[in-house]
Amino acid sequence: MYVSPDLNKGKNLTIAVTGLNANDNPGSGLAVIRALHAGYGADLRIIGLAYETLEPAIYLRDQIDKTYRIPYPTAGTDALKERIQQIQEIEEIDVLIPNFDAELYNFIKIEADLLKIGINTFLPTHKQLEQRDKVNLSAFGEKHQFKVPADEVIFAASEIDQIASKFGYPLMVKGKFYEAHIALNIADAHKAFHKLHARWGLPIILQKFIKGTEINIAGLGDGRGNAISVIPMRKLYITEKGKAWAGITIEDEKLIELAKDFAKATNWKGGFELEIMQEDKGSLYIMEVNPRFPAWVYLTAAAGQNQPKALVELALGKPVEEMKGYKAGKMFIRYAWDNIVDVEEFQKLSAFGEL
Amino acid sequence: MKLKTNIATSENGFIFNPATGDSFTSNGIAAEILGYMKSGDSEEEIKKKILTQYEVESSQLERDWDDYMLQLREANLLDL
């Protein structure tokens, strides 16, 4: 068994991307890669960085030239740095785009080290990451005068009753990093608490339920208070996990202003996603702020503002003007598709950590 | 009754509200009325055109008109 030589080297721009788990709760890696292909054409080499051997996008060889496994975030920054260094000696990566919330802390920590070996990034700071964290969202909203639902952070299931009596049902029960459940009663709330605790650890966030229309906004901040691009999308089909399986770009100045205000208030640097609930009366609540591009970010490119490409340009220090105008009514409809792969491919990645 | 300026309509009766992402389908006569509304015709002018072109009693048109306007309002398509 050997790892085949790479015949695609020599292309002008090499970009490494994580978040290759294009499953029913998808990371945004594949959408970012697709947007980059649309933006740069053939002169691009994509390096996938994967945590697990069954991340579906690894095996989409027309999208990713080469994939390497990297250590889980819990292994720490030294292990990550060492692995990226090994990969860099072979690949000469120009830009690296992390796409998981849980890995961002480590990547931000080694940002300067990456730059020293020639890898550019465009990431928020630890402070920015911290202040939009679900756990701190209430304080964040209060500080910057954004409407956010009332919430409480809890560490024990015994705290649920008291808070639920204050917020009432339905009640949102949210994991530290991912996942949210709507609890209709006390039994649901306890079940969700234990499920999220087992999966993502503590704390758990209990959030007042807001009824309305779910809208997400994909944005890119330049780190100086400007939003380079803002694209709002209304969810048309929502999975059991609350993920948009179909959506449509919409034009609403209030939504665009909200995203611009967010970028200004935080000096946000990098991709972001605002999860918005629009109440029937029109009030806009920020339900969550994700510190990276969303899994539907290819829609931004399709609508006329290629956010991943703009992020790469910013990471390379090139000037990028604020993007204006996009096509409202552009839809995405996600689909499931069985990719057929020989076991040898799987074996290569499992045994050698690269494919 | 004015249609919101950003509402997109097509000849086959498809209506799209770009501000909300909502879309609707309408029948031929409804699409025709939307077309008149979009081109700025007043309520009276539109009713006159319908009465001239179709075999319909004025009282019936009034009832149908009110019903249709109610639907458009509920669909958030009118400038109120």
Interface residues (C-beta under 8 A of the other chain):
Chain A: T213 R234 L236 G247 I248 T249 I250 E251 D252 A328 G329
Chain B: N6 A8 F16 P18 A19 T20 G21
